[in-house]
């Protein structure tokens, strides 16, 4: 800093003198200098420019100390045989990571299928299509919202939806006994069940899978209603709760399920009311409290969340009421009060529909849609997150 102060100054034409900044302070140079009635001519030596250039990366890092928590940031693929992709999911298997998403000409087009990539030795192999919406009569429908989940025992599960629109799609399930290398034929879920609609299920102490699900009805306005579906046998049989909201007062879909402690559960997710919803259960998901809105904004876009091994809750979402940028990470102890942790994306564009897990090594893995062109994978060390309060729903500067 001292070197810069000695080599940067201005010549004040009105005073006819060379002006140096106060000791220990860096001057701020902007275009405003050239609009003044009494012009100040910046005088900067070449060595000072070099010092300033070297300080820029440090300044950027200091602006977001949580960026030190990012272990890796990469695209799962650089090129693929589809034009558009969306709605990723990620899972840890015995042989490594696997991720899936839907891809095709555009969302809702009949050629949209479920694509999957696996990671070996830290590198992603080329994605392959593992499911499509071809029916027995030869008709092909679009696929939506894959969800990968590895139970503590048994095969890897792939849930997905297929149909012309969310209010008319059906839920399907495939299984893999070899960590996603090969897959069974698809089984359609019973009428009224869609499985985990976007986000991963959670495995309960009794071994059953509890799935956050939702239905979008065809009438106008559509009722967006949440229900919780449970399977004790990896998708062979199912039960479900009644709808936990009326679908209009709060129009909610796509819940993530968290573990605040004991038999308590918390679900959080997307709404059409410009804020995230939350709803709790005191009896391991058998019954649920009244749904309410949080202070966190939501632009009617998908979110995901996970309970870490240390008991903290991690939420990935767009902290905005409009658009799908920025994409943010927040952390909470109790699922009620959230702290700002990290901004994953802030440039213009769509960065959306995240998925998040914690792997056996303690790291947090996040995947998300990157401009509908690629799927981004970010690895975060949760022990290095620098947290700041979110006051009145505003992301801190």
Long-range contacts (C-beta under 8 A, 24 or more apart in sequence): 1-26, 3-47, 3-48, 3-51, 4-48, 4-51, 4-52, 7-44, 7-45, 7-47, 7-48, 7-51, 8-43, 8-44, 8-45, 8-48, 9-43, 10-40, 10-41, 10-42, 10-43, 11-40, 11-41, 11-43, 12-38, 12-40, 13-38, 13-39, 13-40, 13-41, 14-38, 18-43, 64-342, 64-343, 65-386, 66-329, 66-341, 66-342, 66-384, 66-385, 66-386, 66-387, 67-342, 68-384, 68-386, 69-341, 69-342, 69-380, 69-381, 69-382, 69-383, 69-384, 69-385, 69-386, 70-342, 70-378, 70-379, 70-380, 70-381, 71-363, 71-379, 71-380, 71-381, 72-377, 72-378, 72-379, 73-376, 73-377, 73-378, 73-379, 74-124, 74-376, 74-377, 74-378, 75-370, 75-374, 75-375, 75-376, 75-377, 76-117, 76-124, 76-127, 76-367, 76-374, 76-375, 76-376, 76-377, 77-117, 77-124, 77-126, 77-127, 77-374, 77-375, 78-374, 80-115, 80-126, 80-127, 82-112, 82-115, 84-372, 84-373, 85-115, 85-369, 85-372, 85-373, 85-374, 85-375, 86-352, 86-353, 86-369, 86-372, 87-144, 87-145, 87-146, 87-198, 87-302, 87-353, 87-369, 88-353, 88-354, 88-355, 88-367, 88-368, 88-369, 88-375, 89-146, 89-147, 89-148, 89-200, 89-355, 89-367, 90-148, 90-355, 90-356, 90-357, 90-365, 90-366, 90-367, 90-377, 91-148, 91-149, 91-150, 91-156, 91-200, 91-357, 92-150, 92-357, 92-359, 92-360, 92-365, 93-150, 93-156, 93-179, 93-180, 94-179, 95-120, 95-179, 96-120, 96-179, 97-359, 97-365, 98-148, 98-156, 98-179, 98-180, 99-124, 99-148, 99-367, 99-375, 99-377, 100-130, 100-146, 100-148, 100-158, 101-146, 101-367, 101-369, 101-375, 102-142, 102-143, 102-144, 102-145, 102-146, 102-160, 103-127, 103-129, 104-142, 107-142, 107-144, 108-142, 108-164, 108-165, 109-142, 110-140, 110-141, 110-142, 111-140, 111-142, 112-142, 112-143, 112-144, 113-143, 114-143, 114-146, 114-158, 114-160, 116-146, 116-158, 116-180, 118-179, 118-180, 118-181, 124-377, 130-158, 130-174, 130-180, 130-183, 131-158, 131-160, 131-162, 131-172, 131-174, 131-183, 131-186, 132-162, 133-162, 133-163, 141-169, 144-169, 145-197, 145-198, 147-195, 147-196, 147-198, 147-199, 147-200, 147-201, 148-180, 148-200, 149-196, 149-200, 149-201, 149-209, 151-203, 151-207, 151-209, 151-234, 152-203, 152-207, 154-234, 155-234, 156-180, 157-234, 157-235, 158-183, 159-195, 159-196, 159-211, 159-235, 161-194, 161-197, 166-216, 167-215, 167-216, 167-217, 167-218, 167-222, 168-218, 169-194, 170-194, 171-195, 173-235, 175-234, 175-235, 187-235, 189-235, 189-238, 190-238, 192-240, 193-229, 193-238, 193-240, 194-229, 195-229, 195-235, 196-229, 197-253, 197-254, 198-253, 198-254, 198-302, 198-304, 198-353, 199-254, 199-255, 199-256, 199-257, 199-269, 199-302, 199-303, 199-304, 199-305, 199-355, 200-256, 200-304, 200-355, 200-357, 201-257, 202-257, 202-259, 204-230, 204-284, 204-285, 205-284, 206-232, 207-232, 208-232, 209-234, 209-235, 210-257, 210-265, 210-285, 212-254, 212-255, 212-256, 212-257, 212-267, 212-269, 213-240, 213-255, 214-252, 214-253, 214-254, 214-255, 214-269, 215-243, 216-253, 217-247, 221-248, 221-251, 222-247, 222-251, 223-247, 223-248, 223-251, 224-251, 224-252, 224-253, 224-271, 224-272, 225-252, 226-252, 226-253, 226-255, 226-267, 226-269, 226-279, 226-291, 228-255, 228-257, 228-267, 228-285, 228-288, 230-285, 241-285, 241-286, 241-287, 241-288, 244-279, 244-288, 244-291, 245-277, 245-279, 245-291, 250-277, 250-291, 250-292, 250-293, 252-277, 252-291, 254-302, 254-303, 255-279, 256-303, 256-304, 256-305, 256-306, 256-315, 257-285, 258-305, 258-306, 258-307, 258-313, 258-335, 259-307, 260-307, 260-313, 260-334, 260-335, 261-311, 266-313, 266-335, 268-294, 268-303, 268-305, 268-315, 268-335, 269-302, 269-303, 270-298, 270-300, 270-301, 270-302, 270-303, 271-298, 271-300, 272-300, 273-298, 274-298, 274-299, 274-300, 274-321, 275-321, 275-393, 276-303, 276-317, 278-335, 278-336, 294-338, 295-390, 295-392, 295-393, 296-330, 296-338, 296-390, 296-393, 297-321, 297-393, 299-323, 299-324, 301-352, 301-353, 302-352, 302-353, 302-354, 303-354, 304-354, 304-355, 304-356, 305-356, 306-356, 306-357, 306-358, 306-364, 308-358, 308-364, 308-382, 309-358, 309-362, 310-382, 312-382, 314-341, 314-356, 314-358, 314-364, 314-382, 316-344, 316-354, 316-355, 316-356, 316-366, 316-368, 317-354, 318-351, 318-352, 319-395, 324-349, 324-350, 324-351, 324-352, 325-349, 325-350, 325-351, 326-351, 326-395, 327-351, 327-352, 327-354, 327-368, 328-395, 329-366, 329-380, 329-385, 330-390, 331-382, 331-385, 331-387, 338-390, 339-387, 339-388, 339-389, 339-390, 340-387, 340-388, 340-389, 340-390, 340-395, 340-396, 341-385, 341-386, 341-387, 342-380, 342-385, 343-395, 344-368, 344-376, 344-378, 345-370, 351-376, 358-382
